[in-house]
């Protein structure tokens, strides 16, 4: 009987450790696999304007190339209020991103989507990109969609 106690003890310890690791991930809020899956499955194919699509890809990844799609001092509004584009995105880039794209209009330049706005939470917003004759955005209007 004593010879069987050691293998049973080892098996019980192994099962306990495995269960604790799974619970530890749940308790610590470890959502890396969920986040990576969401980022990989985000469907940008609905965006029909190639320049908007490339800009959104940069925004999604928090890439500073986002700025290269815009003129030096683009006009920007947030819920109709004029804001400084560079100041706004110095805080938002890498922290805020599209979660789903619900509607694309105006030749692919107007997008309505669910958006994670950093500490502000997640809600439906619109982005309206204004493309100038040089192929750069000279205006961006964003706001809460109704």
CORCORPE-V731946 format. One record per pair of residues at least 24 apart in sequence whose ideal C-beta (glycine too) atoms are under 10 Angstrom apart, sorted by sequence separation. I is the first residue (numbers start at 0). GAP is how many residues later the second one is. D is the distance in whole Angstrom. If there is no record, write none. Layout:
I/GAP/D
I/GAP/D
This chain:
93/24/9
94/24/8
95/24/8
98/24/10
99/24/9
101/24/10
105/24/10
106/24/9
63/25/9
91/25/8
94/25/10
98/25/10
116/25/10
63/26/10
65/26/10
66/26/8
91/26/7
95/26/10
100/26/10
65/27/6
90/27/8
97/27/9
114/27/9
116/27/9
65/28/10
91/28/10
108/28/9
63/29/7
95/29/10
97/29/9
114/29/9
58/30/8
61/30/9
62/30/8
63/30/9
114/30/9
61/31/6
62/31/8
109/31/9
110/31/10
113/31/9
60/32/10
61/32/3
112/32/8
58/33/8
60/33/8
61/33/8
111/33/5
58/34/7
59/34/10
61/34/9
110/34/10
111/34/10
57/35/9
58/35/9
61/35/8
59/36/10
60/36/9
58/37/8
59/37/5
58/38/7
59/38/6
58/39/7
55/41/9
56/41/10
55/42/6
102/42/9
101/43/8
55/45/8
78/46/9
77/47/10
91/50/10
46/51/10
52/51/10
76/51/9
88/51/9
51/52/9
84/52/9
87/52/9
43/54/8
45/54/9
46/54/7
51/54/10
84/54/9
87/54/9
41/55/8
42/55/10
45/55/5
48/55/8
51/55/9
52/55/7
55/55/8
73/55/10
74/55/8
84/55/7
41/56/7
44/56/9
45/56/9
47/56/6
51/56/5
73/56/8
41/57/7
42/57/8
43/57/7
45/57/8
46/57/6
47/57/10
48/57/9
50/57/9
51/57/6
55/57/9
82/57/10
38/58/8
41/58/8
42/58/7
45/58/5
47/58/10
48/58/6
49/58/8
50/58/9
51/58/9
52/58/10
73/58/9
37/59/9
41/59/8
47/59/7
48/59/3
51/59/7
69/59/9
70/59/10
82/59/9
38/60/10
47/60/4
48/60/5
68/60/8
69/60/10
37/61/7
46/61/6
47/61/9
48/61/10
70/61/7
75/61/10
79/61/8
37/62/10
45/62/9
46/62/9
48/62/9
68/62/9
69/62/10
73/62/8
74/62/10
76/62/8
77/62/9
78/62/9
80/62/9
70/63/8
73/63/6
74/63/7
75/63/7
76/63/8
77/63/8
78/63/8
79/63/7
46/64/7
71/64/9
73/64/5
74/64/4
75/64/5
76/64/5
77/64/6
78/64/4
45/65/8
70/65/5
72/65/9
73/65/6
74/65/8
75/65/7
76/65/7
77/65/6
78/65/6
46/66/10
68/66/9
69/66/6
70/66/7
71/66/9
73/66/6
74/66/8
75/66/8
76/66/7
77/66/9
43/67/10
45/67/9
68/67/7
69/67/5
70/67/5
58/68/9
67/68/8
68/68/6
69/68/7
70/68/9
69/69/9
69/70/7
41/71/10
55/71/8
68/71/10
54/72/9
55/73/9
54/74/7
51/75/8
51/77/5
37/78/10
50/78/8
51/79/8
48/80/8
50/80/6
54/81/10
46/82/10
48/82/8
54/82/7
50/84/7
50/85/8
51/85/8
54/85/9
50/86/8
